[in-house]
Amino acid sequence: MRGSVLLAGSAALVACLALLMLFLRHVPVQRTAATSAKATPGSAASAATGPVEDVVVAGDEAVRLGARMRQDEGVANDVVFLIAAALRGRCEPAHAHDLPRMAVMAHVPALAAGGGEHAPDGLRRDVSHVVNAVVGQASCRGPVALHIGTYTRELAPDIYAEAFPDSYFAPELSAVPSEFKGMSLAQRVADRCTPVAYATLPLDAARAWQCAGLRADARSSILRLCQREGASPDQAAVDIHHLIGSLPATCQ
């Protein structure tokens, strides 16, 4: 089951990484950034309390994109995702692919609106230029206040990464979900059972908080079933099926 899930997601991962590389192409590299401390849930929380850095992008592209982000939450989520992923790639090169990999595993609709193959060429160009402008200005430490035309948002890149994929739908999250049990994004991406949990209960859309909480608890249980040493794959599949069946029909 795990193998088929990983194979099914490989093409999507390649496409997601290729698109991200386009946005990273012209981003300047800060040689000192790679030596910054590795982010953890604890350090992410402390980083958010530091001074907020203003990052302002002006010009026609920013005005057009900012207006689009205010009108279309999907575009806004995609742009924030790309900014966070590009910053992580510049500041923590060893973990540059963590966000796109988790986006594929969790089935979040990353790049479907603002950077996907079906987006208008003009929109993709505006997104590319604005993301590069933001990442070229932002430092590798602390939260940033994004000003893209008339669109504004405060983003704490460390918390965004450690709370991902939930933070894709809620970039304003200020704490890491308890579902993650203190595991960093890099650890969760490397866990062979993560794709199993999200293949069963994907984050392919925003859901009512009642279902979101139930599904998060169920994912945690699925992870435990998968990770149980010596567990029979066939028995685990049966247990997972029963677990999903115990959820309300509207949350399955």
Order of alpha helices (4+ residues) and beta strands (2+ residues): alpha-alpha-beta-alpha-alpha-alpha-alpha-beta-beta-alpha-alpha-alpha-alpha-alpha-alpha
